[in-house]
Amino acid sequence: MNNTNTINWDTTLNMLLSPAEAALLAVVWERYVLNDNKPVQLTNRTIEMLTNVPASRVYTTMGALENMKFIEVSEKRSNNNSWLYTVNYNEVNKVIESIKSFNPSNELIMYSKDNIITSDIIEYCESYRKHCKTICLRETRKNKGIRKNK
């Protein structure tokens, strides 16, 4: 396994989004482009089949992407409980360019805890998620497996 990587679209998504968020954004993005950049209609069940994200989690995960302004939900269709999704290219590209600015020469980066560029990028990603009122990935990973007592 190679421990170096350049900053591109995929690595940016991995630093900013959870795996479920990245999968949902990729599916909506692909369908949106195939639909000539017009809102695409998808059901939660269809998204589940395309991404392996449970249908019960699709709504919450899409809400996180909507909070980050990466997608917009136009309206809910009454037939077969589907939604119209639009991808906000400008916002996604703005965030990716901001992350790329931490490494303008796009040199290879070693992923380690003492790497300043990686730490700065992760801090930016976490602050962006907080600014959008979306739960931070650090908190999600820290709380994973902890049972909530009522």
C-alpha positions as CSV (number, residue, x, y, z in Angstrom):
1,M,0.0,0.0,0.0
2,N,1.3,3.4,-1.0
3,N,1.4,6.0,1.8
4,T,1.7,9.0,-0.5
5,N,-1.0,10.7,-2.5
6,T,-1.7,14.0,-4.3
7,I,-4.7,16.1,-3.5
8,N,-7.4,15.5,-6.0
9,W,-11.1,15.2,-6.1
10,D,-11.2,11.8,-4.5
11,T,-8.8,12.4,-1.7
12,T,-10.6,15.7,-0.9
13,L,-13.8,13.8,-0.6
14,N,-12.2,11.3,1.7
15,M,-11.0,14.1,4.0
16,L,-14.2,16.1,4.0
17,L,-17.0,13.5,3.7
18,S,-17.9,10.2,5.4
19,P,-17.9,7.2,3.1
20,A,-21.7,7.3,2.9
21,E,-21.7,11.0,2.0
22,A,-19.1,10.5,-0.7
23,A,-21.0,7.6,-2.2
24,L,-24.3,9.5,-2.3
25,L,-22.7,12.7,-3.7
26,A,-20.9,10.6,-6.4
27,V,-24.2,8.8,-7.4
28,V,-26.2,12.1,-7.5
29,W,-23.4,13.8,-9.4
30,E,-23.2,11.1,-12.0
31,R,-27.0,11.0,-12.5
32,Y,-27.1,14.8,-12.6
33,V,-24.5,14.9,-15.4
34,L,-26.2,12.1,-17.4
35,N,-29.5,14.1,-17.1
36,D,-27.9,17.2,-18.8
37,N,-27.4,19.1,-15.6
38,K,-31.1,19.0,-14.8
39,P,-32.6,17.9,-11.5
40,V,-32.5,14.2,-11.2
41,Q,-35.4,12.2,-9.5
42,L,-34.3,9.4,-7.2
43,T,-36.0,7.3,-4.5
44,N,-34.2,6.3,-1.3
45,R,-34.5,2.7,-2.4
46,T,-32.8,3.4,-5.7
47,I,-30.0,5.3,-3.9
48,E,-29.6,2.4,-1.4
49,M,-29.2,-0.1,-4.3
50,L,-26.6,2.1,-6.0
51,T,-24.5,3.0,-2.9
52,N,-25.1,0.3,-0.2
53,V,-26.2,3.0,2.2
54,P,-29.3,1.8,4.0
55,A,-32.5,3.5,2.8
56,S,-33.2,4.6,6.4
57,R,-29.9,6.5,6.4
58,V,-30.2,8.1,3.0
59,Y,-32.4,11.0,4.2
60,T,-30.0,11.9,7.0
61,T,-27.0,11.6,4.8
62,M,-28.5,13.7,2.1
63,G,-29.4,16.3,4.8
64,A,-25.7,16.5,5.6
65,L,-24.8,17.1,2.0
66,E,-27.6,19.7,1.7
67,N,-26.3,21.5,4.8
68,M,-22.9,21.6,3.2
69,K,-24.6,23.1,0.1
70,F,-23.2,20.4,-2.2
71,I,-26.7,19.3,-3.3
72,E,-30.1,20.9,-3.3
73,V,-33.3,19.1,-2.8
74,S,-35.8,20.7,-5.1
75,E,-39.1,19.0,-4.0
76,K,-40.5,15.8,-2.9
77,R,-42.6,13.9,-5.4
78,S,-45.7,12.1,-4.0
79,N,-45.4,9.2,-6.3
80,N,-43.0,6.5,-5.0
81,N,-41.5,8.8,-2.4
82,S,-38.8,10.2,-4.7
83,W,-36.9,13.5,-4.5
84,L,-35.5,15.9,-7.1
85,Y,-31.7,16.5,-6.5
86,T,-29.5,19.2,-8.0
87,V,-25.7,19.3,-7.6
88,N,-24.2,22.6,-6.7
89,Y,-20.9,22.5,-8.7
90,N,-19.7,25.9,-7.6
91,E,-19.8,25.0,-3.9
92,V,-18.1,21.6,-4.3
93,N,-15.4,23.1,-6.5
94,K,-14.9,26.1,-4.1
95,V,-14.3,23.7,-1.2
96,I,-11.9,21.5,-3.3
97,E,-9.9,24.5,-4.4
98,S,-9.7,25.7,-0.8
99,I,-8.3,22.3,0.3
100,K,-5.9,22.3,-2.7
101,S,-4.6,25.7,-1.6
102,F,-2.9,24.0,1.4
103,N,-0.6,22.2,-1.0
104,P,-0.3,24.6,-4.1
105,S,2.5,22.6,-5.7
106,N,0.4,19.4,-5.4
107,E,3.5,17.6,-4.2
108,L,3.2,14.1,-2.7
109,I,2.1,14.1,0.9
110,M,2.9,11.6,3.5
111,Y,-0.2,10.8,5.6
112,S,1.1,11.0,9.2
113,K,0.1,12.7,12.4
114,D,3.0,15.1,12.3
115,N,2.5,16.3,8.8
116,I,1.5,20.0,8.9
117,I,-0.2,20.1,5.5
118,T,-2.4,17.1,6.3
119,S,-3.3,18.5,9.8
120,D,-4.2,21.9,8.3
121,I,-6.4,20.2,5.7
122,I,-8.2,18.1,8.3
123,E,-8.7,21.2,10.5
124,Y,-10.2,23.1,7.5
125,C,-12.5,20.2,6.7
126,E,-13.7,19.9,10.3
127,S,-14.2,23.7,10.6
128,Y,-16.1,23.7,7.3
129,R,-18.4,20.9,8.6
130,K,-19.0,22.8,11.9
131,H,-19.7,26.0,9.9
132,C,-22.4,24.1,8.0
133,K,-23.8,22.8,11.2
134,T,-22.9,19.2,10.2
135,I,-21.5,16.7,12.7
136,C,-17.7,16.5,12.5
137,L,-16.1,13.3,11.3
138,R,-13.9,13.2,14.4
139,E,-16.9,13.2,16.6
140,T,-18.6,10.6,14.5
141,R,-15.6,8.3,14.6
142,K,-15.1,8.9,18.4
143,N,-18.7,8.1,19.2
144,K,-19.0,5.0,16.9
145,G,-19.9,2.0,18.8
146,I,-20.9,3.9,22.0
147,R,-24.4,3.0,23.0
148,K,-26.7,6.0,23.8
149,N,-28.4,5.6,27.2
150,K,-31.9,7.2,27.5
